[in-house]
Amino acid sequence: MYWETPFSNYSYENYNFEEAQKESVLEKRTYLIKNTNLYLPDASYLVEPIKGIWLLAIDANAYVPNEKLSGESNNPHDFSGANTGYNNVLIYKNHLINWVKKVSAEAKQKGKILIAFSHYPMVEFNDDASPELKQLFGANKMQLQRVPNEEVAQQFADAGIQIHFGGHMHINDTGVRTTAKGNTLFNIQTPSLAAYMPAYKILTIHSQYDLEVETVVIGKVNKFNSLFPFYQEEYAHLEAIKSNIIWNKEILKANDYAAFTNWHLKELVRLRFLPEDFPTDFLKSIEKLSGKDLLEWNKNANEVSKDLKENSLTFSDFESWTGFDMIFDFYRLKSADELAFSEIGKKRLKQYELICKQLKKSNNPKLVLWAKIFWKTMNGKPSNHFRIDLKNNKIDNLSVK
């Protein structure tokens, strides 16, 4: 089993375990922070667990030095957190780019399949709706500060990374970027097991260029409700103090883990995301409208009637839900992408499609942005079960729709 770090002095050809073990200690895996005399550890490594497969673990934690330093060599208060991810890697950990270039070139030369992974995403994870999200909600809302700059994908794709698995965001998503040099990076966001929709990914390597990714949902968890009595106590306390922020106790009637995470997201939307992210005037303008109201916003009766007829829908189909339901489904799509399709249902997704079509023509700029965001969120790259062709830089959806 081969193993190295960005700081290793040996090569693949003269590798031995004892030497690798000596160089694995954290003291030998540090880098100088830009514009300081301080050193921090870098936990990145490359490993070949089975012959022909190279797994590249990238430590994308880039701790940024504060303007005023204590002068101590190991004071953690001298640094801000690494929440930003790869944007700061390009500034403070440039040694990683050089190492990735070297590893990628060696993998190609030796015929190894290189799979990269790290905690943070390398590619925009909002189905390319980040510009519209920024316009409608603001640059510091919707976790937009965590979106990697386009330069991140460009740099790592040109450094030789083709496949990268990321986390951090607790979402299911696939992002693809191709550089001016023709290099393509597929960034696969792995969902969390502790949030909607709980799932994990399985990567099957069919050949050097043919990879398959499957997403497995964890809908049933033994004893998932074992802590519910404590939540009952919390709810009783919140009621007793007459808290104005209190969750819906119906969540404790969830009959399985999937239903529990769906309820959890719904309450996050109601109690946190709407108050923190949505402009108050915009939320008021759509939250309580019916789907029919949204469909008829432009008063384009002839076109709407034609669309309804072509899709075997009626106005009554749009009267059973509200703008809040659309907002909740937006968050379900944002979190779970294709995994949410079956829960929302084909019929409702088609209704959203027709509403987006109408709202894009609205004379209300915020509704136009909302329609564009929702449309993009519904129409991202395959993220459930798909195949990646690294030779032709193609991604094919294998999910049954």
Salt bridges, closest charged atoms under 4 A:
GLU4 OE2 - LYS102 NZ 3.29
GLU13 OE2 - LYS110 NZ 3.19
ASP42 OD2 - LYS93 NZ 3.30
ASP42 OD2 - HIS95 NE2 2.82
GLU48 OE2 - LYS112 NZ 2.85
ASP59 OD2 - LYS93 NZ 3.81
GLU106 OE2 - LYS102 NZ 3.49
ASP128 OD1 - ARG177 NH2 2.66
GLU132 OE2 - LYS376 NZ 2.99
GLU150 OE1 - ARG177 NE 2.71
ASP210 OD1 - ARG387 NE 2.80
GLU212 OE1 - HIS206 NE2 2.68
GLU212 OE2 - HIS385 NE2 2.52
GLU250 OE2 - LYS253 NZ 3.20
ASP256 OD2 - LYS220 NZ 3.15
GLU267 OE1 - ARG270 NH2 2.63
ASP281 OD2 - LYS366 NZ 2.89
GLU296 OE1 - LYS292 NZ 2.99
GLU303 OE2 - LYS357 NZ 3.76
GLU303 OE2 - LYS361 NZ 2.42
ASP307 OD1 - LYS357 NZ 3.00
GLU310 OE2 - LYS306 NZ 2.86
ASP317 OD1 - LYS347 NZ 3.18
ASP329 OD1 - ARG332 NH2 2.87
ASP329 OD2 - ARG348 NH1 3.88
GLU343 OE1 - ARG332 NH1 3.24
GLU353 OE2 - LYS350 NZ 3.14
